[in-house]
Amino acid sequence: MPLMKLPAFAAELSGLLAARGTERVDTAVIQPAEPFLDMAGEDLRRRIFMTESETGASLCLRPEFTIPVCLRHIETATGTPRRYSYLGEVFRQRRDGPNEFYQAGIEDLGDAATDAADSRAIGDALDILAALLPGRTITTILGDQAVFEAVVGALGLPSGWQKRLIHAFGNMAQLETWLTRLAEPQPVTGLTDEVRGLLEAGDEAALIGWIDRTMAATGYSTNASRSPEDIARRLKQKLALAETRLDPGKIAVLRRFLSLSVPLSEAPAALDGFAAGAGLDLGPALQAFRERVSALTRLGVDAAAITYRAAFGRPLDYYTGLVFEMTGPNGAVLAGGGRFDRLLTLLGAERAIPAVGFALWLDRIETARATGGEA
């Protein structure tokens, strides 16, 4: 039973979702918290309403639909390809607006033709917004995490630094922090002279022994994730990352990539020019990008009206490729989505399932309808 009033256009929206060959699904309002805490990203984790079961299991009010829909798909052992739609309440602590609001969207699971599925997600989101907000100007911005990962990988950074940069994708403040650190490494603080000496000498056995004795003396219990061997490995990695200095030329290449912002119709050529000028092979990621633009054009979407911004990402950790957002005239995000090919296996699926989807923010759409989109 709804806890708040459905938007007046909910029936129209339900029809628009059904017309796209989707199966409407409902998921429980109370969800296991662990998948969201592990996979949704720091921004969403801060906003989750947490609770506990009578057995002490961590639960939360549903903060989004992608993870619950994927869990339901796995639990029901449904085959793919499958297109799901949803419309219901989500609960998040928000800086402005109510903490309880409606979202709707589509999750497209198992379509191996990822270029077609990506373009369909963008096209569906644009068409639905056009139907709900006729005559309004909708601005679309697109990014691609896979292209960013290809650039970082081609620069030959240590895997630890690659993970840091990829995790920060879409957060320019954090990326700037890491780029500054790569240009001017900072010493690791908080290490005793003895530990620093063992690390610098590369005497792993002695380091593990020192950690083991210290843990025993302080009564620190060990477990599988915090064994002396694991702590030693993390200390070595931390020191290695702190001492890594990236060539200024490579930092300039990264900054040049992150500054790219062009109409999507021009983006394949801009990326080709960037890669050639930097001497980088972006391989399959660039080819997939090019195929997606072609698929969008075949679908009738005006790629020249979409902005590709190389630094654009969305604050959810499970995205792996395409990311996009659509905003109204007042700058409020009305729709957002992307590709999340690794999420279902992380949630327990027995095989990899390609996936893409988007969500619509119904309270913001309702405001745009009521104000003519100008408020």
Contacts in CASP RR format, 6 or more apart in sequence:
PFRMAT RR
TARGET T0000
AUTHOR 0000-0000-0000
METHOD contacts of the structure
MODEL  1
MPLMKLPAFAAELSGLLAARGTERVDTAVIQPAEPFLDMAGEDLRRRIFM
TESETGASLCLRPEFTIPVCLRHIETATGTPRRYSYLGEVFRQRRDGPNE
FYQAGIEDLGDAATDAADSRAIGDALDILAALLPGRTITTILGDQAVFEA
VVGALGLPSGWQKRLIHAFGNMAQLETWLTRLAEPQPVTGLTDEVRGLLE
AGDEAALIGWIDRTMAATGYSTNASRSPEDIARRLKQKLALAETRLDPGK
IAVLRRFLSLSVPLSEAPAALDGFAAGAGLDLGPALQAFRERVSALTRLG
VDAAAITYRAAFGRPLDYYTGLVFEMTGPNGAVLAGGGRFDRLLTLLGAE
RAIPAVGFALWLDRIETARATGGEA
2 88 0 8 1.000
2 89 0 8 1.000
3 89 0 8 1.000
3 100 0 8 1.000
4 89 0 8 1.000
4 98 0 8 1.000
4 100 0 8 1.000
4 101 0 8 1.000
4 102 0 8 1.000
6 102 0 8 1.000
7 13 0 8 1.000
7 102 0 8 1.000
7 362 0 8 1.000
7 363 0 8 1.000
7 365 0 8 1.000
7 366 0 8 1.000
8 366 0 8 1.000
9 132 0 8 1.000
9 365 0 8 1.000
9 366 0 8 1.000
9 369 0 8 1.000
10 87 0 8 1.000
10 102 0 8 1.000
10 362 0 8 1.000
12 131 0 8 1.000
12 132 0 8 1.000
13 87 0 8 1.000
13 104 0 8 1.000
13 128 0 8 1.000
13 132 0 8 1.000
13 360 0 8 1.000
13 362 0 8 1.000
14 24 0 8 1.000
14 87 0 8 1.000
16 127 0 8 1.000
16 128 0 8 1.000
16 131 0 8 1.000
16 132 0 8 1.000
17 24 0 8 1.000
17 85 0 8 1.000
17 87 0 8 1.000
17 104 0 8 1.000
17 105 0 8 1.000
17 106 0 8 1.000
17 128 0 8 1.000
18 24 0 8 1.000
18 85 0 8 1.000
20 83 0 8 1.000
20 85 0 8 1.000
20 106 0 8 1.000
20 124 0 8 1.000
21 83 0 8 1.000
22 83 0 8 1.000
22 84 0 8 1.000
22 85 0 8 1.000
22 106 0 8 1.000
23 82 0 8 1.000
23 83 0 8 1.000
23 84 0 8 1.000
23 85 0 8 1.000
24 84 0 8 1.000
24 85 0 8 1.000
24 86 0 8 1.000
24 87 0 8 1.000
25 69 0 8 1.000
25 72 0 8 1.000
25 84 0 8 1.000
25 85 0 8 1.000
25 86 0 8 1.000
26 86 0 8 1.000
26 88 0 8 1.000
27 62 0 8 1.000
27 65 0 8 1.000
27 68 0 8 1.000
27 69 0 8 1.000
27 71 0 8 1.000
27 72 0 8 1.000
27 86 0 8 1.000
28 62 0 8 1.000
28 68 0 8 1.000
29 61 0 8 1.000
29 62 0 8 1.000
29 89 0 8 1.000
29 91 0 8 1.000
30 51 0 8 1.000
30 59 0 8 1.000
30 60 0 8 1.000
30 61 0 8 1.000
30 62 0 8 1.000
31 59 0 8 1.000
31 60 0 8 1.000
31 61 0 8 1.000
31 62 0 8 1.000
31 67 0 8 1.000
31 68 0 8 1.000
32 57 0 8 1.000
32 58 0 8 1.000
32 59 0 8 1.000
32 60 0 8 1.000
33 48 0 8 1.000
33 50 0 8 1.000
33 58 0 8 1.000
33 59 0 8 1.000
33 60 0 8 1.000
34 58 0 8 1.000
35 67 0 8 1.000
35 71 0 8 1.000
35 347 0 8 1.000
36 44 0 8 1.000
36 45 0 8 1.000
36 48 0 8 1.000
36 60 0 8 1.000
36 63 0 8 1.000
36 64 0 8 1.000
36 67 0 8 1.000
37 45 0 8 1.000
37 48 0 8 1.000
37 58 0 8 1.000
38 346 0 8 1.000
39 67 0 8 1.000
39 317 0 8 1.000
39 318 0 8 1.000
39 343 0 8 1.000
39 346 0 8 1.000
39 347 0 8 1.000
40 63 0 8 1.000
40 64 0 8 1.000
40 67 0 8 1.000
40 316 0 8 1.000
40 317 0 8 1.000
40 318 0 8 1.000
41 315 0 8 1.000
41 316 0 8 1.000
41 317 0 8 1.000
42 315 0 8 1.000
42 317 0 8 1.000
43 315 0 8 1.000
43 316 0 8 1.000
44 63 0 8 1.000
44 64 0 8 1.000
44 92 0 8 1.000
44 315 0 8 1.000
44 316 0 8 1.000
46 93 0 8 1.000
47 63 0 8 1.000
47 92 0 8 1.000
47 93 0 8 1.000
47 94 0 8 1.000
48 60 0 8 1.000
48 61 0 8 1.000
48 63 0 8 1.000
48 92 0 8 1.000
48 93 0 8 1.000
49 60 0 8 1.000
49 61 0 8 1.000
49 63 0 8 1.000
49 91 0 8 1.000
49 92 0 8 1.000
49 93 0 8 1.000
49 99 0 8 1.000
50 58 0 8 1.000
50 59 0 8 1.000
50 60 0 8 1.000
51 59 0 8 1.000
51 60 0 8 1.000
51 61 0 8 1.000
52 58 0 8 1.000
52 59 0 8 1.000
53 59 0 8 1.000
61 91 0 8 1.000
62 68 0 8 1.000
62 89 0 8 1.000
62 90 0 8 1.000
62 91 0 8 1.000
63 90 0 8 1.000
63 91 0 8 1.000
63 92 0 8 1.000
64 90 0 8 1.000
64 103 0 8 1.000
64 316 0 8 1.000
64 359 0 8 1.000
65 86 0 8 1.000
65 88 0 8 1.000
65 90 0 8 1.000
65 103 0 8 1.000
65 105 0 8 1.000
65 107 0 8 1.000
65 359 0 8 1.000
66 107 0 8 1.000
66 316 0 8 1.000
66 318 0 8 1.000
66 340 0 8 1.000
66 343 0 8 1.000
66 357 0 8 1.000
66 359 0 8 1.000
67 318 0 8 1.000
67 343 0 8 1.000
67 347 0 8 1.000
69 84 0 8 1.000
69 86 0 8 1.000
69 107 0 8 1.000
70 107 0 8 1.000
70 109 0 8 1.000
70 343 0 8 1.000
70 344 0 8 1.000
70 347 0 8 1.000
70 349 0 8 1.000
70 355 0 8 1.000
71 347 0 8 1.000
73 82 0 8 1.000
73 84 0 8 1.000
73 109 0 8 1.000
73 344 0 8 1.000
74 344 0 8 1.000
74 347 0 8 1.000
74 348 0 8 1.000
74 349 0 8 1.000
80 109 0 8 1.000
80 110 0 8 1.000
80 111 0 8 1.000
80 353 0 8 1.000
81 108 0 8 1.000
81 109 0 8 1.000
81 110 0 8 1.000
81 111 0 8 1.000
81 112 0 8 1.000
82 108 0 8 1.000
82 109 0 8 1.000
82 110 0 8 1.000
83 106 0 8 1.000
83 107 0 8 1.000
83 108 0 8 1.000
83 109 0 8 1.000
84 106 0 8 1.000
84 107 0 8 1.000
84 109 0 8 1.000
85 104 0 8 1.000
85 105 0 8 1.000
85 106 0 8 1.000
85 107 0 8 1.000
86 103 0 8 1.000
86 104 0 8 1.000
86 105 0 8 1.000
86 107 0 8 1.000
87 102 0 8 1.000
87 103 0 8 1.000
87 104 0 8 1.000
87 105 0 8 1.000
87 362 0 8 1.000
88 102 0 8 1.000
88 103 0 8 1.000
88 104 0 8 1.000
89 100 0 8 1.000
89 101 0 8 1.000
89 102 0 8 1.000
89 103 0 8 1.000
90 100 0 8 1.000
90 101 0 8 1.000
90 102 0 8 1.000
90 103 0 8 1.000
91 99 0 8 1.000
91 100 0 8 1.000
92 99 0 8 1.000
92 101 0 8 1.000
93 99 0 8 1.000
97 363 0 8 1.000
98 363 0 8 1.000
101 361 0 8 1.000
101 362 0 8 1.000
101 363 0 8 1.000
102 362 0 8 1.000
102 363 0 8 1.000
103 359 0 8 1.000
103 360 0 8 1.000
103 361 0 8 1.000
103 362 0 8 1.000
104 359 0 8 1.000
104 360 0 8 1.000
104 362 0 8 1.000
105 357 0 8 1.000
105 358 0 8 1.000
105 359 0 8 1.000
105 360 0 8 1.000
106 121 0 8 1.000
106 124 0 8 1.000
106 357 0 8 1.000
106 358 0 8 1.000
107 355 0 8 1.000
107 356 0 8 1.000
107 357 0 8 1.000
108 117 0 8 1.000
108 120 0 8 1.000
108 121 0 8 1.000
108 355 0 8 1.000
108 356 0 8 1.000
108 357 0 8 1.000
109 344 0 8 1.000
109 353 0 8 1.000
109 354 0 8 1.000
109 355 0 8 1.000
110 117 0 8 1.000
110 353 0 8 1.000
110 354 0 8 1.000
110 355 0 8 1.000
111 117 0 8 1.000
111 354 0 8 1.000
111 356 0 8 1.000
112 354 0 8 1.000
114 288 0 8 1.000
114 292 0 8 1.000
114 339 0 8 1.000
114 341 0 8 1.000
114 354 0 8 1.000
114 356 0 8 1.000
115 288 0 8 1.000
115 291 0 8 1.000
115 292 0 8 1.000
115 294 0 8 1.000
115 295 0 8 1.000
116 295 0 8 1.000
117 354 0 8 1.000
117 356 0 8 1.000
118 292 0 8 1.000
118 295 0 8 1.000
118 322 0 8 1.000
118 338 0 8 1.000
118 339 0 8 1.000
118 356 0 8 1.000
119 292 0 8 1.000
119 295 0 8 1.000
119 296 0 8 1.000
119 298 0 8 1.000
119 299 0 8 1.000
119 301 0 8 1.000
120 299 0 8 1.000
121 322 0 8 1.000
121 324 0 8 1.000
121 337 0 8 1.000
121 338 0 8 1.000
121 356 0 8 1.000
121 357 0 8 1.000
121 358 0 8 1.000
122 140 0 8 1.000
122 142 0 8 1.000
122 296 0 8 1.000
122 301 0 8 1.000
122 306 0 8 1.000
122 324 0 8 1.000
122 358 0 8 1.000
123 296 0 8 1.000
123 299 0 8 1.000
123 301 0 8 1.000
124 358 0 8 1.000
125 324 0 8 1.000
125 326 0 8 1.000
125 335 0 8 1.000
125 336 0 8 1.000
125 337 0 8 1.000
125 358 0 8 1.000
125 360 0 8 1.000
126 138 0 8 1.000
126 140 0 8 1.000
126 301 0 8 1.000
126 326 0 8 1.000
128 335 0 8 1.000
128 360 0 8 1.000
129 136 0 8 1.000
129 138 0 8 1.000
129 326 0 8 1.000
129 334 0 8 1.000
129 335 0 8 1.000
129 360 0 8 1.000
129 365 0 8 1.000
130 138 0 8 1.000
132 365 0 8 1.000
132 369 0 8 1.000
133 328 0 8 1.000
133 334 0 8 1.000
133 365 0 8 1.000
133 368 0 8 1.000
133 369 0 8 1.000
133 373 0 8 1.000
136 328 0 8 1.000
136 329 0 8 1.000
136 368 0 8 1.000
136 372 0 8 1.000
136 373 0 8 1.000
137 328 0 8 1.000
137 329 0 8 1.000
138 326 0 8 1.000
138 327 0 8 1.000
138 328 0 8 1.000
138 334 0 8 1.000
139 307 0 8 1.000
139 326 0 8 1.000
139 327 0 8 1.000
139 328 0 8 1.000
139 331 0 8 1.000
140 305 0 8 1.000
140 306 0 8 1.000
140 307 0 8 1.000
140 324 0 8 1.000
140 325 0 8 1.000
140 326 0 8 1.000
141 306 0 8 1.000
141 307 0 8 1.000
141 308 0 8 1.000
141 309 0 8 1.000
141 312 0 8 1.000
141 324 0 8 1.000
141 325 0 8 1.000
141 326 0 8 1.000
141 327 0 8 1.000
142 264 0 8 1.000
142 306 0 8 1.000
142 307 0 8 1.000
142 308 0 8 1.000
142 309 0 8 1.000
142 312 0 8 1.000
142 322 0 8 1.000
142 323 0 8 1.000
142 324 0 8 1.000
143 308 0 8 1.000
143 309 0 8 1.000
143 310 0 8 1.000
143 312 0 8 1.000
143 313 0 8 1.000
143 322 0 8 1.000
143 323 0 8 1.000
143 324 0 8 1.000
144 285 0 8 1.000
144 289 0 8 1.000
144 308 0 8 1.000
144 310 0 8 1.000
144 321 0 8 1.000
144 322 0 8 1.000
144 323 0 8 1.000
145 166 0 8 1.000
145 169 0 8 1.000
145 313 0 8 1.000
145 319 0 8 1.000
145 320 0 8 1.000
145 321 0 8 1.000
145 322 0 8 1.000
145 323 0 8 1.000
146 285 0 8 1.000
146 288 0 8 1.000
146 289 0 8 1.000
146 320 0 8 1.000
146 321 0 8 1.000
146 322 0 8 1.000
147 271 0 8 1.000
147 282 0 8 1.000
147 285 0 8 1.000
147 286 0 8 1.000
147 289 0 8 1.000
147 310 0 8 1.000
147 321 0 8 1.000
148 165 0 8 1.000
148 166 0 8 1.000
148 169 0 8 1.000
148 257 0 8 1.000
148 310 0 8 1.000
149 162 0 8 1.000
149 166 0 8 1.000
149 169 0 8 1.000
149 285 0 8 1.000
150 280 0 8 1.000
150 282 0 8 1.000
150 283 0 8 1.000
150 284 0 8 1.000
150 285 0 8 1.000
150 286 0 8 1.000
151 253 0 8 1.000
151 254 0 8 1.000
151 257 0 8 1.000
151 280 0 8 1.000
151 282 0 8 1.000
152 162 0 8 1.000
152 165 0 8 1.000
152 166 0 8 1.000
152 254 0 8 1.000
153 162 0 8 1.000
154 280 0 8 1.000
154 281 0 8 1.000
154 282 0 8 1.000
155 246 0 8 1.000
155 250 0 8 1.000
155 253 0 8 1.000
155 254 0 8 1.000
155 280 0 8 1.000
156 162 0 8 1.000
157 165 0 8 1.000
157 244 0 8 1.000
157 246 0 8 1.000
158 240 0 8 1.000
158 241 0 8 1.000
158 244 0 8 1.000
160 237 0 8 1.000
160 241 0 8 1.000
161 178 0 8 1.000
161 182 0 8 1.000
161 241 0 8 1.000
161 244 0 8 1.000
161 246 0 8 1.000
164 178 0 8 1.000
164 241 0 8 1.000
165 175 0 8 1.000
165 178 0 8 1.000
167 317 0 8 1.000
168 174 0 8 1.000
168 175 0 8 1.000
168 178 0 8 1.000
169 175 0 8 1.000
169 313 0 8 1.000
170 311 0 8 1.000
170 312 0 8 1.000
170 313 0 8 1.000
170 314 0 8 1.000
170 315 0 8 1.000
171 315 0 8 1.000
172 258 0 8 1.000
172 311 0 8 1.000
175 258 0 8 1.000
175 311 0 8 1.000
179 251 0 8 1.000
179 254 0 8 1.000
179 255 0 8 1.000
182 244 0 8 1.000
182 245 0 8 1.000
182 246 0 8 1.000
182 251 0 8 1.000
183 245 0 8 1.000
183 246 0 8 1.000
183 248 0 8 1.000
183 251 0 8 1.000
184 245 0 8 1.000
185 242 0 8 1.000
185 243 0 8 1.000
185 244 0 8 1.000
185 245 0 8 1.000
186 242 0 8 1.000
187 242 0 8 1.000
188 196 0 8 1.000
188 238 0 8 1.000
188 239 0 8 1.000
188 242 0 8 1.000
191 199 0 8 1.000
191 235 0 8 1.000
194 210 0 8 1.000
195 207 0 8 1.000
195 210 0 8 1.000
195 235 0 8 1.000
198 206 0 8 1.000
198 207 0 8 1.000
198 210 0 8 1.000
199 207 0 8 1.000
199 235 0 8 1.000
199 236 0 8 1.000
199 239 0 8 1.000
200 239 0 8 1.000
202 236 0 8 1.000
204 232 0 8 1.000
204 236 0 8 1.000
207 232 0 8 1.000
207 235 0 8 1.000
207 236 0 8 1.000
208 228 0 8 1.000
208 229 0 8 1.000
208 232 0 8 1.000
209 228 0 8 1.000
211 228 0 8 1.000
211 231 0 8 1.000
211 232 0 8 1.000
212 228 0 8 1.000
214 220 0 8 1.000
215 221 0 8 1.000
215 222 0 8 1.000
215 228 0 8 1.000
222 228 0 8 1.000
253 278 0 8 1.000
253 280 0 8 1.000
256 274 0 8 1.000
256 278 0 8 1.000
257 274 0 8 1.000
257 278 0 8 1.000
257 310 0 8 1.000
258 310 0 8 1.000
258 311 0 8 1.000
259 310 0 8 1.000
259 311 0 8 1.000
260 267 0 8 1.000
260 270 0 8 1.000
260 271 0 8 1.000
260 274 0 8 1.000
260 308 0 8 1.000
260 309 0 8 1.000
260 310 0 8 1.000
260 311 0 8 1.000
261 307 0 8 1.000
261 308 0 8 1.000
261 309 0 8 1.000
261 310 0 8 1.000
262 270 0 8 1.000
262 307 0 8 1.000
262 308 0 8 1.000
263 303 0 8 1.000
263 304 0 8 1.000
263 305 0 8 1.000
263 306 0 8 1.000
263 307 0 8 1.000
263 308 0 8 1.000
264 293 0 8 1.000
264 296 0 8 1.000
264 303 0 8 1.000
264 304 0 8 1.000
264 306 0 8 1.000
264 307 0 8 1.000
264 308 0 8 1.000
265 293 0 8 1.000
265 303 0 8 1.000
265 304 0 8 1.000
266 304 0 8 1.000
266 308 0 8 1.000
267 289 0 8 1.000
267 293 0 8 1.000
267 308 0 8 1.000
268 286 0 8 1.000
268 289 0 8 1.000
268 290 0 8 1.000
268 293 0 8 1.000
270 308 0 8 1.000
271 282 0 8 1.000
271 286 0 8 1.000
271 289 0 8 1.000
272 286 0 8 1.000
274 280 0 8 1.000
275 281 0 8 1.000
275 282 0 8 1.000
275 286 0 8 1.000
292 322 0 8 1.000
293 303 0 8 1.000
296 303 0 8 1.000
296 306 0 8 1.000
297 303 0 8 1.000
306 324 0 8 1.000
312 323 0 8 1.000
312 325 0 8 1.000
313 319 0 8 1.000
313 323 0 8 1.000
314 323 0 8 1.000
314 325 0 8 1.000
314 336 0 8 1.000
314 337 0 8 1.000
314 338 0 8 1.000
318 340 0 8 1.000
318 342 0 8 1.000
318 343 0 8 1.000
318 346 0 8 1.000
319 337 0 8 1.000
319 338 0 8 1.000
319 339 0 8 1.000
319 340 0 8 1.000
320 339 0 8 1.000
320 340 0 8 1.000
320 341 0 8 1.000
320 342 0 8 1.000
321 338 0 8 1.000
321 339 0 8 1.000
321 341 0 8 1.000
322 338 0 8 1.000
322 339 0 8 1.000
322 356 0 8 1.000
323 337 0 8 1.000
323 338 0 8 1.000
323 339 0 8 1.000
324 336 0 8 1.000
324 337 0 8 1.000
324 338 0 8 1.000
324 358 0 8 1.000
325 333 0 8 1.000
325 335 0 8 1.000
325 336 0 8 1.000
325 337 0 8 1.000
326 333 0 8 1.000
326 334 0 8 1.000
326 335 0 8 1.000
326 336 0 8 1.000
327 333 0 8 1.000
327 334 0 8 1.000
328 334 0 8 1.000
328 368 0 8 1.000
328 373 0 8 1.000
329 368 0 8 1.000
329 373 0 8 1.000
329 374 0 8 1.000
330 368 0 8 1.000
330 373 0 8 1.000
330 374 0 8 1.000
330 375 0 8 1.000
332 361 0 8 1.000
332 364 0 8 1.000
332 367 0 8 1.000
332 368 0 8 1.000
333 361 0 8 1.000
333 364 0 8 1.000
334 360 0 8 1.000
334 361 0 8 1.000
334 364 0 8 1.000
334 365 0 8 1.000
334 368 0 8 1.000
335 358 0 8 1.000
335 359 0 8 1.000
335 360 0 8 1.000
335 361 0 8 1.000
336 358 0 8 1.000
336 359 0 8 1.000
336 360 0 8 1.000
337 356 0 8 1.000
337 357 0 8 1.000
337 358 0 8 1.000
337 359 0 8 1.000
338 356 0 8 1.000
338 357 0 8 1.000
338 358 0 8 1.000
339 354 0 8 1.000
339 355 0 8 1.000
339 356 0 8 1.000
339 357 0 8 1.000
340 355 0 8 1.000
340 356 0 8 1.000
340 357 0 8 1.000
341 352 0 8 1.000
341 353 0 8 1.000
341 354 0 8 1.000
341 355 0 8 1.000
342 352 0 8 1.000
343 355 0 8 1.000
344 352 0 8 1.000
344 353 0 8 1.000
344 355 0 8 1.000
345 351 0 8 1.000
345 352 0 8 1.000
345 353 0 8 1.000
367 373 0 8 1.000
367 375 0 8 1.000
368 375 0 8 1.000
END
